[in-house]
Amino acid sequence: MSDDWPPPGHAFSHRMETRLDGGPSFTMDITAPSARPDVDVSTFRLGRHGGPDEGDLAFRERLYGLIGAIVVAGGHVEAAMKRLVLLLRDDQNGFSVVDKTWSDLHKMLVAQSRRSIPRAAALAETLQWGDAHELKRRRDDAVHASWWNWDGVGVVRSRFFRKQDGANLVCTLEDLEQDAALLFEYAGRLDQFLGPDWPQGRLPRRR
């Protein structure tokens, strides 16, 4: 984005005080092309006059670390689901045959939990635990979002759901820590069903 303000083709600039769903109050200068009379704050291109400052950079370091943890944890969950589907199907092929979405993998595991297999009830309970904690939603809200990566506006992301207007989701950094922790726990719970029946690797202990 250019530092020109208002940008070329924008006929006005307006400063407003705002607060999004329990987040902190903050001031924002807004502008829009004259040909676009209606604006949706969730679609804004957000920046700071003069570019990011030290506070922004410090905030981004923590925010990106937590988002990264959620992404890694979500990847662990999907890998655990793929391993378990293959094991329960007694399929010796690699992950390419279960290259499915989270939702599809979940459905496949639900189907397996309804068969007469060892620990079927425990598997069903684990899948229900994941549903109850809305783990797919937590992962999606982190990955499929446009984050407001600027200090002082709260922990805000914009999501654009199908056939709906955009929405600003406001949370805390502690909420993101919980999202990552729950996703890692779910991956661990699923991995327990593999027992010794899947290849493993271990790094040597550091002296």
Disulfide bonds with the S-S distance in Angstrom:
none
